Amino acid sequence: MSWTHFYNQCRISNGKGYLSLPNFVLNSAFILETWRSQGKYCTLKFTAPLPPRPKRIHYDMDIWATLGDNHTLPRGGLLEHMAPHSIYFYHLNSQLGICIPSECSSDDIKNLANIMLKSINWTVAVSDCDVDEDSIEVRPGQKIAIVALGTMAVLTILGTIVTALYRVTSGADETHRPSGFLMAFFCAFSVYENSVRLFSTRQQPGTLSVMHGIKFFSICWVILCHAYIFTNPEVVVSLQNIQREPFKWSFQLLMSGWLAVDTFFMLGALTLAYGSMKYMQQHNGKLSIFMYFFHRLWRLVPPLGFSICIMVVLPLLGRGPLWKKMVEYQGLKCESSWWQTLLFIANWSTSYETLCLETTWYLQCDLQLYATALLVILPMYRRPALATLINIGLLLVSIAIFMVVVIKHDFPPIMIFLHPDIELIKEEAHILYYRPYTHYGPYAVGLFMGYLMFKTPKWRTNTLLVVIGWIIAMGGQWAIIYGILPWHHRYDSLGLPQYLYAATHRTLWSITVAYIVWAVHFGYGGWIGQFLTWKAFVPLSRLVFMTYLAHPIVMYYKRGAAKERFYLRHFPEMTWQYLGDTLFSFGCAYAMSMMFEVPIINLEKIILKPLLGGGSGRDGRHRMAERTKRANGRDLSRVYRQDIDMNSREYQMDQMAITGYRRTIPERL
């Protein structure tokens, strides 16, 4: 792609005649002194003449060579040189940015360019034109989103001010919670109050602290992969690097980045099983199914909905040569399919091209697995053998469905991004990768490990077995990531090894991560465990959920606002790109957490307090604890105090495991 670097100058050009416009250099004798023009920046898309698209495309495919002499491609020159790489023109276009007078129409430029390229059978289309004087139209959906976001911003500001004034006038510190519904409501939105709890590194005994480090590095892995995936190849100067990189050992960590999400699935299931068993132990084996779903939906829907609002409003906040293609396109998708995303059915009901915020497929898939897991959770406490059989049965069914889909659609055993067959990758993502049956293996591992850690709070084993376990876990992860390098080149001939890998590699990966969680939690982690349980990861892991929601918005904005091309090199271009994406994503996640996530968590406690029969302040909490003590025959007041003091500290990647009216789980997962 070639852009004039005069994008900004073009849009502000308003001089006499054509001479003032960057692309036009005419004799001054032709300048019309009385005529003034505004610059218009247009992007031309050039389409090459191609033979019919093959069913499957490979890196080393020369589509012109397969035609023999039955083609009209002229020998010699640029076109023959481009022919071996022509497979990319099935989904990419050569583009040129030009600056023209605003009086010229798109048809004028299109007709002129087609006349010039007629001899080589290329066609030209004007994909977009941008004039600075264009008025911004705010659609009804955007107005609604602005009102929703503005309301939360006002509540956050008011809550912070009111709470600060209360602290100053009453002399109370942040450990004292104001009484009364109105003050509790404003306190729920206080940035200061919520930030203090967010950045606290205190943890309760029994906390699975290893999960903080694993979750932080997993989200960094996700952002790293998306930093490459979200990069528009039409902005890349060294496009041939895309063809070379997938075959390098150094690139395999990115090629296998899909596994980071399976880590989240496993951790979520582990947390769910572990927390549910703790709850059922304290409530005579009972589980509130209503609260099982209410709590999860309450935590998910508001942050997800406000993230969609940001995506809907984002097109109003910038411009650029790729702005409409990268940002406005995503905003329009969210305006039309937002309801499917909030109903958590978009990974089934929409196509890849219409899915609002593509990365939200994870939340939809996770909720569907969360609902399915109830079949395992309900009998797990009293009849663990039955729960294990159900879990294994669901795992086998998911593998069978997965294999049928792979064979029917002739999918490769792995998702290969940066591949020339973009249509194949989109189809595989929508039909296979976004569906819950593909990821039940990691979920099954997490459910089993969560129950195992609940039943064995103290575990002692032979050091030699621990070392062997670490070797197997590390070796297994290395093999899963790097052992498939030869398959990236050609995948059209699938055999038994490829099918077995496709069906089991996510489950095997989750087993290796589960072993790390187990080893570190029970004191067999060594220096790795000390690093993963570093307290600095605690507040960062609480931002993981909102970082997952924020990072695609950040990437769309950055890519859409780009006005210059760049070289696709790991260093320095992509390194700085990745670091910028990560820092901005966590920064936006903090702001979004203060506005959309933490207040919602706090409001849940305020809403549920009347249902629990609690009053306000310390007396109400004391009465709740006393009633629970009489009901269960044991003193849970310490547990309730811990729960209240640790209010709003569970900012984790949708891994909440509170499943009843009384939140009596002392272990903060």
C-alpha positions in Angstrom: 0.0 0.0 0.0 1.2 3.5 -0.8 0.0 6.5 1.0 0.9 10.1 0.4 2.3 11.4 3.6 0.3 14.6 3.1 -2.9 13.2 4.7 -3.2 16.0 7.3 -2.0 18.6 4.9 -4.5 17.4 2.3 -7.5 17.7 4.6 -6.6 21.3 5.7 -5.6 22.5 2.2 -7.7 25.5 1.3 -5.6 27.5 -1.2 -6.0 29.1 -4.5 -6.2 26.7 -7.4 -4.7 23.2 -7.7 -1.2 24.3 -6.9 -1.8 24.3 -3.2 -2.9 20.6 -3.1 0.0 18.2 -2.4 -0.6 15.9 -5.4 -1.0 18.6 -8.0 1.8 20.6 -9.5 0.5 22.7 -12.5 1.8 25.7 -14.2 0.8 28.8 -12.3 -0.8 30.2 -15.5 -3.7 27.8 -15.0 -4.4 28.9 -11.4 -7.8 30.4 -11.1 -7.4 33.4 -8.7 -11.0 33.5 -7.9 -11.5 29.8 -7.1 -10.7 28.2 -3.8 -10.7 24.4 -3.1 -10.7 22.1 -0.1 -8.4 19.1 -0.2 -10.0 15.6 -0.4 -8.0 12.6 0.6 -9.1 9.5 -1.3 -7.9 5.9 -1.2 -7.7 3.9 -4.4 -7.9 0.1 -4.4 -6.3 -1.8 -7.3 -7.6 -5.3 -8.0 -5.4 -7.6 -10.0 -6.8 -10.0 -12.6 -6.8 -13.4 -11.0 -7.9 -16.9 -12.0 -10.7 -18.6 -9.9 -9.7 -19.0 -6.3 -8.6 -22.5 -5.4 -10.4 -24.2 -2.5 -7.2 -24.1 -0.3 -4.3 -21.7 -0.5 -0.8 -22.3 0.7 2.3 -20.2 1.3 4.2 -21.8 -1.6 1.4 -21.8 -4.1 2.0 -20.1 -7.5 -1.5 -19.9 -9.0 -0.2 -18.8 -12.3 2.2 -21.7 -12.6 -0.7 -24.1 -12.1 -2.4 -22.7 -15.3 0.5 -23.5 -17.5 0.2 -21.6 -20.8 -3.5 -21.1 -20.4 -3.3 -17.5 -19.1 -2.8 -14.1 -20.5 -0.1 -12.9 -18.0 2.5 -11.0 -20.0 6.0 -12.4 -19.6 8.7 -10.2 -18.0 8.4 -7.1 -16.0 6.6 -6.4 -12.7 3.5 -8.6 -13.1 5.6 -11.8 -13.7 7.7 -10.9 -10.7 4.5 -10.5 -8.6 2.9 -13.8 -9.8 4.5 -16.1 -7.2 3.0 -14.0 -4.5 -0.3 -13.4 -6.2 -2.2 -15.6 -3.7 -2.3 -12.6 -1.4 -4.3 -10.6 -3.9 -7.4 -12.8 -3.2 -7.8 -10.9 0.1 -5.5 -7.9 -0.2 -5.4 -5.0 -2.6 -2.7 -2.6 -3.7 -3.8 0.8 -2.5 -2.8 4.4 -3.2 -3.7 7.5 -1.2 -4.1 10.6 -3.3 -5.1 14.2 -2.6 -7.6 15.8 -5.0 -9.7 18.9 -5.0 -13.0 18.4 -3.1 -14.9 19.3 -6.3 -13.7 16.1 -8.0 -16.0 13.1 -7.5 -15.0 9.6 -6.8 -16.3 8.5 -10.2 -14.0 11.0 -11.9 -10.9 9.5 -10.2 -12.1 5.9 -10.8 -12.8 6.4 -14.5 -9.4 8.1 -15.0 -7.5 5.4 -13.2 -9.3 2.6 -15.0 -8.4 4.1 -18.4 -4.7 4.2 -17.4 -4.7 0.6 -16.2 -6.9 -0.9 -19.0 -3.9 -2.3 -20.8 -3.0 -4.7 -17.9 -6.6 -5.6 -17.0 -6.4 -4.1 -13.5 -9.5 -2.4 -12.0 -9.7 0.5 -9.6 -12.2 1.4 -7.0 -12.3 4.4 -4.7 -12.8 2.9 -1.3 -13.0 6.1 0.8 -12.7 9.8 0.6 -12.1 12.2 3.5 -12.7 15.9 3.5 -12.1 18.0 6.6 -15.3 20.0 6.1 -17.4 16.8 6.3 -19.9 17.1 9.1 -20.0 14.3 11.7 -23.3 12.5 11.9 -24.2 11.1 15.2 -26.5 8.1 14.8 -29.3 7.2 17.3 -27.3 4.3 18.6 -24.3 6.5 19.3 -26.5 9.0 21.1 -27.8 6.2 23.4 -24.2 5.0 24.0 -23.1 8.6 24.8 -25.9 9.0 27.4 -25.0 5.6 29.0 -21.3 6.4 29.2 -22.0 9.9 30.4 -24.3 8.7 33.2 -21.6 6.4 34.5 -19.0 9.2 34.3 -21.2 11.6 36.2 -21.9 9.0 38.9 -18.2 8.2 39.2 -17.3 11.9 39.7 -20.1 12.5 42.1 -19.3 9.3 44.1 -15.7 10.4 44.4 -16.5 13.9 45.5 -19.3 12.9 48.0 -17.2 10.2 49.6 -14.2 12.5 49.9 -16.3 15.2 51.5 -17.7 12.6 53.9 -14.2 11.4 54.9 -13.1 15.0 55.5 -16.1 16.2 57.5 -16.5 13.0 59.6 -12.8 12.3 60.1 -13.3 8.7 59.1 -10.6 6.7 57.3 -11.2 4.4 54.3 -11.6 1.4 56.5 -14.9 2.8 57.9 -17.9 2.3 55.7 -20.6 5.0 55.8 -24.0 3.8 56.9 -27.2 4.5 55.0 -28.2 3.4 51.5 -27.5 6.8 49.8 -24.0 7.1 51.2 -23.3 3.4 50.4 -24.5 4.0 46.8 -22.1 7.0 46.3 -19.3 5.2 48.0 -19.7 2.4 45.5 -18.6 4.8 42.7 -15.7 6.4 44.6 -12.5 6.2 42.5 -10.4 6.6 45.6 -12.1 4.0 47.7 -12.1 1.5 44.8 -8.5 2.2 43.9 -7.3 1.6 47.4 -8.8 -1.9 47.3 -7.7 -2.5 43.8 -4.1 -1.9 44.4 -4.0 -3.7 47.8 -1.8 -6.8 47.8 -3.4 -8.3 50.9 -4.6 -11.9 50.4 -6.6 -14.2 52.7 -5.2 -17.6 53.8 -5.8 -20.3 51.3 -5.8 -18.0 48.3 -4.6 -19.5 45.1 -2.1 -16.8 44.6 -0.3 -18.5 41.8 -3.2 -17.7 39.5 -2.4 -14.0 39.7 0.9 -14.4 37.9 -0.5 -17.0 35.4 -3.4 -14.8 34.5 -1.2 -11.7 34.0 1.2 -13.5 31.6 -1.7 -15.1 29.8 -3.3 -11.8 29.0 0.0 -10.4 27.9 0.3 -13.4 25.6 -3.2 -12.7 24.2 -2.3 -9.0 23.6 1.0 -10.1 21.9 -0.8 -12.3 19.4 -3.5 -9.7 18.8 -0.9 -7.0 18.2 0.1 -9.0 15.1 -3.4 -10.2 14.1 -5.0 -6.7 14.4 -2.2 -5.2 12.2 -3.7 -4.4 8.8 -1.4 -6.0 6.2 -2.3 -3.2 3.8 -0.3 -0.8 6.0 2.8 -3.0 6.0 5.8 -2.1 3.8 7.7 -5.4 4.1 4.7 -7.6 3.4 6.9 -10.6 2.4 8.0 -10.9 6.0 4.5 -12.3 6.7 5.3 -15.2 4.3 8.7 -16.0 6.0 7.9 -15.5 9.8 5.6 -18.5 10.4 8.4 -20.9 9.6 10.8 -19.5 12.2 11.2 -21.0 15.6 11.1 -17.6 17.2 7.6 -17.0 15.8 6.0 -20.2 17.2 5.0 -18.6 20.5 2.8 -16.3 18.5 1.5 -19.0 16.2 0.3 -21.0 19.3 -1.1 -18.0 21.1 -4.6 -19.4 21.0 -3.6 -21.6 23.9 -3.6 -18.6 26.2 -7.4 -18.5 26.2 -7.5 -22.2 27.1 -5.5 -21.3 30.1 -8.3 -18.9 31.2 -10.9 -21.6 30.6 -9.0 -24.0 32.8 -8.4 -21.4 35.6 -12.1 -20.4 35.5 -13.3 -24.0 35.9 -10.7 -24.6 38.7 -11.9 -21.5 40.5 -15.6 -22.5 40.0 -15.2 -26.0 41.3 -12.9 -25.0 44.2 -15.2 -22.2 45.3 -18.4 -24.1 44.9 -17.2 -27.0 47.0 -16.2 -24.5 49.7 -19.6 -22.9 49.6 -21.5 -26.3 49.6 -19.3 -27.4 52.5 -20.5 -24.5 54.6 -24.2 -24.8 53.5 -24.8 -28.5 54.0 -24.2 -29.4 50.4 -26.8 -26.9 49.0 -26.3 -24.6 46.1 -28.5 -21.7 45.0 -28.9 -22.1 41.2 -30.5 -18.7 40.9 -27.5 -17.0 42.5 -25.2 -19.3 40.5 -26.3 -17.5 37.3 -27.3 -14.1 38.8 -23.8 -13.4 40.2 -22.1 -14.3 37.0 -24.4 -12.3 34.7 -24.3 -9.3 37.1 -20.5 -9.3 36.9 -20.4 -9.8 33.1 -23.2 -7.9 31.4 -22.6 -4.3 32.6 -18.8 -4.2 31.8 -19.5 -5.9 28.5 -22.4 -3.6 27.6 -20.4 -0.4 28.4 -17.5 -1.8 26.4 -19.9 -2.1 23.4 -21.0 1.5 24.1 -17.4 2.7 23.8 -16.9 0.8 20.5 -20.1 2.4 19.2 -18.9 5.9 20.1 -15.3 5.4 19.1 -15.9 6.3 15.3 -16.7 9.8 16.4 -13.3 10.3 18.1 -10.8 10.2 15.2 -10.0 10.1 11.5 -7.5 8.5 9.2 -7.0 6.7 5.9 -8.1 3.4 7.5 -10.5 4.9 10.0 -13.7 3.8 8.3 -12.4 0.3 7.5 -10.9 -0.3 11.0 -13.1 1.7 13.4 -16.4 2.7 11.8 -16.9 -0.8 10.5 -16.5 -2.3 14.0 -18.8 0.4 15.4 -21.5 -0.4 12.9 -21.2 -4.1 13.7 -21.8 -3.4 17.4 -24.8 -1.2 16.6 -26.5 -4.0 14.7 -25.5 -7.1 16.7 -25.0 -5.8 20.3 -28.0 -7.6 21.6 -26.7 -11.0 20.4 -23.5 -10.3 22.3 -25.3 -9.4 25.5 -27.4 -12.5 25.2 -24.2 -14.5 24.9 -25.3 -16.2 21.7 -23.3 -14.3 19.1 -20.7 -17.1 18.8 -23.5 -19.2 17.4 -25.8 -16.8 15.7 -23.5 -14.4 13.8 -20.8 -14.8 11.3 -17.2 -13.7 11.7 -17.9 -10.5 9.8 -20.8 -9.5 11.9 -19.6 -10.3 15.4 -19.3 -7.3 17.7 -15.9 -7.1 19.3 -14.6 -10.4 18.0 -12.7 -11.1 21.2 -15.9 -11.3 23.2 -16.5 -14.8 21.8 -14.5 -15.9 24.9 -17.0 -14.5 27.3 -19.9 -16.0 25.5 -18.2 -19.4 25.2 -17.2 -19.2 28.9 -20.8 -18.6 30.1 -22.0 -21.5 28.0 -19.4 -23.7 29.6 -20.3 -22.3 33.0 -23.9 -23.3 32.5 -22.9 -26.8 31.3 -20.6 -27.2 34.3 -23.6 -27.1 36.6 -24.2 -30.8 35.5 -20.9 -31.6 37.1 -21.0 -29.2 40.1 -24.3 -30.2 41.5 -23.4 -33.9 42.2 -19.7 -33.2 42.8 -20.0 -32.5 46.6 -22.0 -35.6 47.6 -21.4 -38.0 44.7 -17.9 -37.2 43.3 -17.7 -40.4 41.3 -20.9 -39.5 39.4 -19.6 -36.0 38.8 -16.4 -37.5 37.4 -18.3 -39.8 35.0 -20.4 -36.9 33.8 -17.3 -34.7 33.3 -15.5 -37.5 31.3 -18.7 -38.1 29.3 -19.0 -34.4 28.4 -15.3 -34.4 27.5 -15.7 -37.4 25.1 -18.8 -35.8 23.5 -16.9 -32.6 22.9 -14.0 -34.4 21.3 -16.3 -36.3 19.1 -18.1 -33.2 17.9 -14.8 -31.5 17.4 -13.5 -34.3 15.2 -16.7 -34.4 13.1 -16.5 -30.7 12.4 -12.7 -30.9 11.5 -13.3 -33.8 9.1 -16.4 -32.4 7.6 -14.9 -29.0 6.8 -11.4 -30.2 6.1 -9.9 -27.8 8.7 -6.2 -27.8 9.6 -5.3 -29.2 13.1 -4.4 -25.8 14.3 -5.4 -22.2 13.8 -2.8 -20.5 11.6 -3.0 -16.8 11.6 -0.9 -14.7 9.2 -1.9 -17.3 6.6 -2.8 -16.3 3.0 -6.1 -18.4 3.2 -8.0 -15.8 5.2 -11.4 -17.3 4.3 -10.3 -20.6 5.8 -9.2 -19.0 9.0 -12.4 -17.0 9.4 -14.5 -20.1 8.7 -12.5 -22.2 11.2 -12.7 -19.4 13.8 -16.5 -19.2 13.5 -17.4 -22.8 13.3 -14.7 -24.3 15.5 -12.7 -22.0 17.6 -15.6 -19.8 18.9 -17.7 -22.8 20.0 -17.8 -24.3 23.5 -17.3 -27.9 22.4 -13.8 -27.0 21.3 -12.8 -25.8 24.8 -14.5 -28.2 27.1 -11.3 -30.2 27.5 -9.6 -27.3 29.4 -12.8 -26.8 31.4 -13.0 -30.4 32.3 -9.4 -30.3 33.6 -10.1 -27.3 35.7 -13.2 -28.8 37.2 -11.3 -31.9 38.2 -8.3 -30.0 39.6 -10.6 -27.7 41.6 -12.3 -30.6 43.3 -8.9 -32.4 43.9 -7.5 -29.3 45.6 -10.6 -29.0 47.7 -10.4 -32.6 48.9 -6.7 -32.4 49.6 -5.9 -29.1 51.3 -2.5 -30.4 52.3 -0.5 -32.5 49.9 2.9 -34.1 50.5 4.7 -36.2 47.9 8.1 -37.4 46.9 10.5 -34.7 45.6 11.5 -37.0 42.7 7.9 -37.2 41.5 7.6 -33.5 41.7 10.7 -33.0 39.6 9.5 -35.5 37.0 6.1 -33.7 37.0 7.9 -30.4 36.2 9.9 -32.0 33.4 6.8 -33.5 31.9 4.8 -30.3 32.2 7.6 -28.1 30.7 8.4 -30.6 28.0 4.8 -31.0 27.1 4.3 -27.2 26.8 7.4 -27.0 24.6 6.2 -29.9 22.4 2.7 -28.4 22.0 4.1 -25.0 21.0 7.1 -25.9 18.9 6.4 -29.5 17.7 4.0 -28.4 15.0 6.3 -26.2 13.0 6.2 -28.4 9.9 2.4 -28.3 9.7 2.4 -24.6 9.1 3.8 -25.0 5.6 1.2 -27.5 4.3 -1.8 -28.9 6.0 -3.9 -30.4 3.2 -2.9 -34.0 4.0 -4.1 -34.7 7.5 -3.2 -38.0 9.1 -3.8 -39.7 12.4 -1.1 -37.6 14.3 -2.7 -34.4 13.1 -6.2 -35.5 14.1 -5.0 -36.6 17.5 -3.2 -33.4 18.1 -6.2 -31.4 17.0 -8.5 -33.2 19.4 -6.2 -33.3 22.5 -3.6 -30.5 22.5 -5.8 -28.0 24.3 -6.6 -30.5 27.0 -3.0 -31.5 27.3 -1.9 -27.9 27.6 -4.4 -27.3 30.4 -3.1 -30.3 32.2 0.4 -28.9 32.2 -0.8 -25.5 33.5 -3.0 -27.3 36.1 0.1 -29.1 37.3 2.0 -25.7 37.7 -1.0 -24.4 39.8 -0.9 -27.5 41.9 2.8 -27.6 42.4 3.1 -23.9 43.4 0.1 -23.9 45.6 1.4 -26.8 47.7 4.9 -25.5 47.9 6.7 -27.3 45.1 7.1 -24.4 42.8 10.7 -23.3 43.7 11.8 -20.0 42.2 9.1 -20.2 39.5 6.5 -20.4 42.2 8.0 -17.4 44.1 7.9 -15.4 40.9 4.3 -16.3 40.0 3.1 -15.5 43.5 4.8 -12.1 43.5 2.5 -9.6 45.2 2.9 -7.1 42.3 0.8 -9.5 40.2 -2.2 -9.2 42.5 -3.6 -5.8 41.4 -2.6 -6.5 37.8 -4.5 -9.7 37.7 -7.6 -7.9 39.0 -7.5 -5.8 35.9 -7.2 -8.8 33.5 -11.0 -9.0 32.8 -11.2 -5.3 31.8 -7.9 -5.5 30.0 -9.4 -8.3 27.8 -12.3 -6.0 27.0 -10.3 -2.9 26.5 -7.4 -4.1 24.4 -9.3 -4.7 21.1 -10.7 -1.2 21.4 -7.3 0.3 21.9 -5.9 -1.6 18.9 -8.8 -0.6 16.7 -8.2 3.0 17.6 -4.4 2.9 17.1 -4.6 1.0 13.8 -7.4 3.1 12.5 -5.7 6.4 13.3 -2.5 5.3 11.5 -1.4 7.7 8.8 1.9 6.2 7.8 3.1 2.7 6.7 5.6 0.7 8.7 7.9 -2.2 8.4 6.8 -5.5 9.9 9.8 -6.3 12.0 9.8 -7.8 15.5 12.2 -5.1 16.7 11.8 -2.2 16.9 8.4 -1.7 15.2 6.3 -4.6 16.6 8.1 -4.5 20.0 7.1 -0.9 20.5 3.7 -1.6 19.0 3.1 -4.4 21.5 4.4 -2.4 24.5 2.2 0.5 23.6 -0.8 -1.8 23.2 -0.2 -3.4 26.6 0.3 -0.2 28.5 -2.6 1.6 27.0 -4.8 -1.5 27.4 -4.1 -1.7 31.2 -4.5 2.0 31.5 -7.9 2.0 29.8 -8.8 -1.1 31.8 -8.2 0.8 35.1 -10.4 3.6 34.0 -13.1 1.2 32.7 -12.8 -0.8 35.9 -13.4 2.3 38.1 -16.5 3.3 36.0 -18.1 0.0 34.9 -16.8 -2.9 36.9 -16.1 -2.1 40.5 -19.2 0.0 41.1 -21.3 -2.8 39.7 -19.6 -5.2 42.1 -20.3 -2.9 45.0 -23.9 -2.4 44.0 -24.4 -6.1 44.0 -23.6 -6.2 47.7 -25.9 -3.3 48.4 -28.8 -5.0 46.5 -28.3 -8.3 48.1 -28.0 -7.0 51.7 -31.8 -6.8 52.2 -32.1 -10.3 50.8 -29.7 -11.4 53.4 -31.6 -9.7 56.1 -28.7 -7.4 56.9 -29.0 -3.9 58.2 -26.6 -1.1 57.5 -23.2 -0.6 59.0 -21.5 -2.8 61.6 -24.7 -3.8 63.4 -26.2 -5.2 60.3 -23.2 -7.3 59.5 -23.2 -8.5 63.1 -26.8 -9.6 62.9 -26.1 -11.4 59.6 -23.2 -13.3 61.2 -25.3 -14.2 64.3 -28.1 -15.6 62.2 -25.7 -17.7 60.2 -24.0 -18.9 63.4 -27.4 -20.1 64.7 -28.3 -21.7 61.4 -25.1 -23.6 60.8 -23.9 -24.2 64.3 -20.5 -22.5 63.9 -19.2 -19.0 64.1 -18.8 -17.4 60.7 -18.5 -13.8 61.9 -14.8 -13.8 61.1 -15.6 -15.0 57.6 -18.2 -12.2 57.1 -15.8 -9.6 58.4 -13.2 -10.8 55.9 -15.8 -10.7 53.1 -16.8 -7.1 53.9 -13.2 -5.9 54.3 -12.2 -7.4 51.1 -15.1 -5.9 49.3 -14.6 -5.4 45.5 -11.2 -7.2 45.5 -12.2 -10.0 43.0 -11.3 -8.1 39.8 -10.3 -11.3 38.0 -10.9 -12.7 34.5 -14.5 -13.7 35.0 -13.5 -16.4 37.5 -15.9 -15.5 40.3 -17.1 -18.5 42.3 -19.7 -17.0 44.6 -22.7 -19.2 44.2 -25.3 -18.4 46.9 -27.0 -15.7 48.9 -24.4 -15.7 51.7 -20.9 -15.1 50.5 -19.0 -17.2 53.1 -16.0 -18.3 51.1 -12.8 -17.2 52.9 -10.5 -18.2 50.1 -10.2 -15.3 47.6 -9.6 -16.9 44.2 
